[in-house]
Amino acid sequence: MSEQPDSRLAGKHVIVTGGARGIGRGIAVRCARSGADVSLFDLRSSVAEETAQRVRELGGEAAVYEVDVTDEAAVEEAVAAACDELGPIHGLVNNAGVQQAIPLLETTEADWDRHMAVNAKGTFFVAKHVAASMIDDGIEGSIVNISSVGAEQPLAGQGAYGASKAAVLAFTTVLANELAEYGITANAIKPGTVDTPMVTQWLEERAEQYDKTENELLAETVDEHVLDRIGKPEEVGHVATLLLSEEGDWITGESIAIDGGYLKK
């Protein structure tokens, strides 16, 4: 994979939620390679600092905010702080999320509510306050919401997760329509299986439930992708970068599968 820098996001300030590790880190680093300054919203601020350092090594400015995206007041405060520190916001990637493999009959109300709170409500809160900031500053920006192939083709054990990610798709469609008059685009990305700590945890949970090894389950998962491998975080970052750049100016209301062909199997 080429790691040559480019200038597509030069002079732009991008917020990435859940940027401490996994897909969020891959997106933040990829944006930095294109010249962006990056604000990271994450509950794991010490881990997010590692991502921030990688952004700085690539020449960008970076700031970390310890934010619970399910707390609207905290989100509003962090958005204001990010503007004060790194300037007007040009792009947002709503990546913060949770996923557990829980059979439906074992899913508790708390399990369901946690998925909806982080994956759906958190996306709403951050998009709402970033959009308001963009409008106040006259920025024709871009919002990218991370959904999942599980929104369309969920596996067993993904009841709460799949429903919450489907909500992200519906919300993105409305967001695109309502923000169009301000020149702000809104799109969703649907990753397939990506090499992240979240997927590692998911494999551990499923292995216990199905009495298989994690390697056996990983092999089965890989087989579900046309390209016969799982993805890398920065491969999701490539598409996020395109949507955040001027190359994505005439793309809005779309949901793009970055899944190695998973939804085509």
Protein Blocks (a to p, Z undefined) as FASTA:
>chain_A
ZZbdcfklgoiacddehklgmjllmmmmmmmmnopacddddfblmlmmmmmmmmmmnopa
cddddddfklmklmmmmmmmmmmmnopafbdcdfbccdddddfklpcfklmmmmmmmmmm
mmmmmmmmmmmmmmmnopacdddddddfklmmccehilmmmmmmmmmmmmmmmmmmmmmm
nopacddddddddddfklmmmmmmmmmmnopafklmmmmmmmmpmnlpacdfklmmmmmm
mmmmmklmmgghiacddeehmmmZZ
